[in-house]
Amino acid sequence: MESSARVLSPTQFPSLFPLPNLNRSRVFPLWPTKPKASKFTRLQLQCHKMYVPGFGEASPEAKAAKNLHNFFTYVAVRIVIAQLESYNPEAHVELMEFLDRHSLNDGDKFLASLMRESSRHKSLALRILEVRSAYCKNDFEWDNLKRLASKMASESNTRLMREYVTETSPSETEK
């Protein structure tokens, strides 16, 4: 027995699949006439990461990179100081005196000041720039940083939650 099934399109069933009224003069249109302003950009909507408010123009990663940049300057200064101590004690003393007078919190500002101090200080600054770049590119263990940061966050979260539960739970002696 052969059955002939006829496939009907949705337009042939107006009561089951009503087509939208395309008249835009309706009070409640099917789509907004103006796109609504959104807090999120199209790029943020496509990204599956958390939106982090309160960082202004820079992302948390940009802020961390800035801090790492300053840290690399600190590390480079420490390396150069150790090198100078053994083979150029006079330059070592000069750099230590400069460190006493200038903050190392902003690495670029520190190096700019060091370059302008004197021609001898300029050569020290150039050496620090070289060491900073080499350390960042070749010696810093980026994978280890990620692993340690994740481990520290996890352990800290566990410790803080455990302390909170201990503080808020009734103890055995109170029962």
C-alpha positions as CSV (number, residue, x, y, z in Angstrom):
1,M,0.0,0.0,0.0
2,E,1.5,3.2,-1.1
3,S,0.8,6.4,0.9
4,S,1.3,9.7,-0.7
5,A,2.4,12.3,1.9
6,R,2.2,15.8,0.7
7,V,4.5,18.2,2.5
8,L,2.9,21.6,3.2
9,S,4.8,24.7,3.9
10,P,4.1,26.8,7.0
11,T,2.3,29.4,4.9
12,Q,-0.3,26.9,4.0
13,F,-1.3,26.7,7.7
14,P,-2.0,30.3,8.7
15,S,-3.8,29.3,11.8
16,L,-1.0,27.1,13.1
17,F,2.0,29.3,12.0
18,P,0.8,32.9,11.7
19,L,3.2,35.1,9.8
20,P,4.3,38.3,11.5
21,N,2.6,41.5,10.6
22,L,5.2,43.6,8.9
23,N,3.3,46.8,9.4
24,R,5.7,49.0,11.4
25,S,3.0,51.4,12.5
26,R,1.8,49.0,15.2
27,V,2.1,50.0,18.7
28,F,4.2,47.0,19.6
29,P,6.5,46.3,16.7
30,L,8.2,42.9,16.5
31,W,11.6,44.4,16.6
32,P,12.9,47.7,18.0
33,T,13.1,50.6,15.7
34,K,16.3,51.9,17.3
35,P,19.0,49.6,18.6
36,K,19.1,49.8,22.4
37,A,22.3,51.1,24.0
38,S,24.0,48.2,25.7
39,K,26.8,48.2,28.3
40,F,28.5,45.4,26.4
41,T,30.1,45.8,23.0
42,R,29.7,43.2,20.3
43,L,33.2,41.9,21.1
44,Q,32.3,41.4,24.7
45,L,29.1,39.5,23.8
46,Q,31.1,37.2,21.5
47,C,33.7,36.6,24.2
48,H,33.0,33.9,26.8
49,K,35.0,35.5,29.6
50,M,33.9,37.6,32.5
51,Y,33.3,41.3,32.2
52,V,35.4,43.0,34.8
53,P,34.0,46.5,35.6
54,G,36.0,49.3,37.3
55,F,39.3,49.1,35.4
56,G,38.7,52.0,33.1
57,E,40.4,51.8,29.8
58,A,42.8,49.0,30.9
59,S,41.9,45.4,31.4
60,P,43.0,43.5,34.5
61,E,45.6,41.8,32.3
62,A,47.0,45.2,31.2
63,K,47.2,46.3,34.8
64,A,49.0,43.0,35.7
65,A,51.3,43.5,32.7
66,K,52.2,47.0,34.0
67,N,53.0,45.6,37.4
68,L,55.1,42.8,35.9
69,H,56.9,45.4,33.7
70,N,57.9,47.3,36.9
71,F,58.8,44.0,38.6
72,F,61.1,43.1,35.7
73,T,62.9,46.4,36.2
74,Y,63.3,45.6,39.8
75,V,64.7,42.2,39.0
76,A,67.1,43.6,36.4
77,V,68.4,46.2,38.9
78,R,69.0,43.4,41.4
79,I,70.9,41.4,38.8
80,V,73.0,44.3,37.7
81,I,73.8,45.2,41.3
82,A,75.0,41.6,41.9
83,Q,77.1,41.7,38.8
84,L,78.6,45.1,39.6
85,E,79.5,44.0,43.2
86,S,82.0,41.5,41.9
87,Y,83.6,43.3,39.0
88,N,83.0,47.1,39.3
89,P,82.7,48.1,43.0
90,E,82.7,51.8,42.1
91,A,79.7,51.5,39.8
92,H,78.0,49.3,42.4
93,V,78.3,52.1,45.0
94,E,77.0,54.7,42.5
95,L,74.0,52.6,41.7
96,M,73.2,51.9,45.3
97,E,73.4,55.6,46.1
98,F,71.1,56.3,43.2
99,L,68.7,53.7,44.5
100,D,68.7,55.4,47.9
101,R,67.6,58.7,46.3
102,H,65.1,57.3,43.8
103,S,62.0,55.1,44.0
104,L,61.9,51.9,42.0
105,N,58.1,51.7,42.0
106,D,57.8,53.0,38.5
107,G,60.5,51.2,36.5
108,D,60.5,53.5,33.4
109,K,60.6,56.6,35.5
110,F,63.5,55.2,37.5
111,L,65.5,54.3,34.4
112,A,64.7,57.7,32.7
113,S,66.1,59.4,35.8
114,L,69.1,57.1,35.9
115,M,69.9,57.9,32.2
116,R,69.8,61.6,32.8
117,E,72.0,61.5,36.0
118,S,75.4,61.3,34.2
119,S,77.1,59.4,31.3
120,R,78.3,56.7,33.7
121,H,74.7,56.3,35.0
122,K,73.5,56.2,31.4
123,S,75.6,53.1,30.7
124,L,74.1,51.5,33.9
125,A,70.6,52.3,32.7
126,L,71.3,50.8,29.3
127,R,72.7,47.7,31.0
128,I,69.5,47.4,33.1
129,L,67.4,47.8,30.0
130,E,69.2,44.9,28.3
131,V,68.9,42.7,31.4
132,R,65.2,43.5,31.8
133,S,64.5,42.6,28.2
134,A,66.6,39.4,28.3
135,Y,65.0,38.3,31.7
136,C,61.5,38.9,30.4
137,K,62.0,37.1,27.1
138,N,64.3,34.2,28.1
139,D,64.4,33.6,31.9
140,F,61.0,34.4,33.4
141,E,58.9,31.2,33.6
142,W,55.4,32.3,32.4
143,D,53.9,28.8,32.7
144,N,55.1,28.6,36.3
145,L,53.6,32.0,37.0
146,K,50.2,30.8,35.8
147,R,50.4,27.6,37.7
148,L,51.5,29.3,41.0
149,A,48.9,32.1,40.7
150,S,46.1,29.5,40.2
151,K,47.4,27.3,43.0
152,M,47.6,30.3,45.4
153,A,44.1,31.5,44.6
154,S,42.6,28.0,45.1
155,E,44.5,27.4,48.3
156,S,43.6,30.9,49.6
157,N,39.9,30.4,48.8
158,T,39.8,27.0,50.6
159,R,41.6,28.4,53.6
160,L,39.3,31.5,53.9
161,M,36.2,29.3,53.5
162,R,37.4,26.9,56.1
163,E,38.2,29.7,58.5
164,Y,34.7,31.2,58.0
165,V,33.0,27.9,58.5
166,T,35.0,27.3,61.7
167,E,34.2,30.8,63.0
168,T,30.5,30.6,62.3
169,S,29.8,27.0,63.2
170,P,28.9,26.1,66.8
171,S,31.7,24.3,68.4
172,E,31.5,21.0,70.2
173,T,31.7,22.7,73.7
174,E,28.7,25.0,72.9
175,K,26.4,22.0,72.4
